[in-house]
Each structure stands twice: as structure tokens, then as C-alpha cells.
């Protein structure tokens, strides 16, 4: 029988650079999730700091990343729950130039407080590129977790089917995507045509990814008030699975801060692969599509 997992998706509203306040609120949500017997809690991208890289206080706050990573490790062990603490911006020193580098990193922490894997954001959104360092050609890696094989992606990675293909051909069954995606990420032209264009992008793409990859997608976005300048939060956090589509009644149609606890039945994933045979086709020796970098997508773990 395929396993079932209880997953808490936490649509947090992060206050800019209020790192301790944001952590305390996230910890309250996680304790609530654990009390509801969730096995995994997932937070959004930038949940500790919001995205204000030009603020003169930002660099010092980004330097505190390890303190909060360890707090989440302790919380996971205390509450007996796995945690993906959204993303944490990390300040590092370039070993050659000695200049500061900022990395946007997601971790998978198990219920014993151990770090099972990490992922540094690869596909940076255009306004992030002057500030953040991409993982560029580092391969996407699958993490073996208490919920089975998991892949981590971050926000704009959603737009690239290649990222999903690399993970599912390596065996991932669940793809977790912490996100900070707003309705105002659209161009003026796009907004003039459809003010909710970015919501349409998210709703369409997440559902497509779950079907075309026979996987579950755990998408967790920031939430908050709508309407103030440059803070038009999209929310829409959800779990998507083949056949059913989207789950998460408290957050899937909302921009407001909140949490959904969702039962993820992995039978939907197994039955989807039995029906569509996407992974089977990708693993064939004579598979006819070639990866853009010139390598076949098939992997032995399919």
C-alpha cells in the first residue's frame, strides 16, 4: 500500500528584516502543525527577511543564517517533525576575492534535527541577479527523506521543466518549492491585460508539472496584505497531485497568511506513473529527446 503523509504548508507573511519576529511566528505555526500530527512543515522563500536586499541592515542579518538554521534543527527534533524552512539567505565570503556572496538556500531537516540535504537556488529571478549567487551547473540532487525521495526547487525554478526532469529522472516523487512570488512580478503590459496574470501562471504551471512528471508538488508561497506598493502577495500555496489537482483549502485560493494541513496519498503518484508511464519512457535507452546540454534524460533510478 502506498504511504500517506500529513504535510503542513505555511503561507507566512514575512516582515522585512524582522528576523526574530518572523522566526517566532514560523515556530508557532510549526508547533501547531505538529499538534495536528503533520509529518512535514514547509515555509516560503525569504520567510525570515522578506526581500529587501538594498537595505543597509540586510548584510548583517544575512550573516545570522546559521543561528536560525540551528534553531529550526532544534525545533524539528523537539516537535518530532520534518521541516523545510523555506529559504534562508546566507552571507559567505568568496575564497578568492574575499567579497561578500549571498546564497538563497533551502534545507530539508528531518524529525531528528538532522540536515538531510540542501539546495542553492539555480534559476534566479531577474531582479535577484545583482545580489544573489546561482548554483549554476551544480546538478539537482534527490534527497532521501522519511517521506521518500524528495527534490527541492525554489520559486522561479518552477518555470523550467528541465529542473523537474532532472529530479524525477533521479527518482524524486515529491518536489517541494518554497516561493516568494507576487502578483506585481508581471510586466506593466501583462498587468494591463490581466491583473492576475501571475496567479494564472502559478495555477496553470503547478498543475501541469504534477501531471507531466507524475509527482506531487508542494508549493508554498508568501502571503500577506494585498494592495500596497510592491507587496501584492499572490499566496495560493497548495499541494498538487495527479488526478485530483490542487489541495489545501485554507491557502490554495487565498493571498492571506495561514496554514493548510494536507493528507498526501502517494497512491495518486504511483497510479499516475502506471497510467502515463512518463518515468518509464524517460528511462528508455532509445528515448528520443535530448537534454539541452546534450545528455539523455534517462537515469537508472527510474
Protein Blocks (a to p, Z undefined) as FASTA:
>chain_A
ZZddddddddddddehilmlmmmmmmmmmmmmmmnopabdcddehklnopafkbmklmmm
mmmmmmmmmmmmmmmmmnopacdehiaddddddfklopacdddddddddfkopafbdcdd
fbdcfklmmmmccekjaccdddddfkbpadddehjlmmpmklmmmmmmnopabdcddddd
dfklpcfklmmmomklmmmmmmmmmmmmmmmnopaddddddeddehiahiacfkjpacdd
ehklpahfklmmccbdcdddddddfklmmmmmmmnommmmmmpmklcbdcfkopafbdfk
ZZ
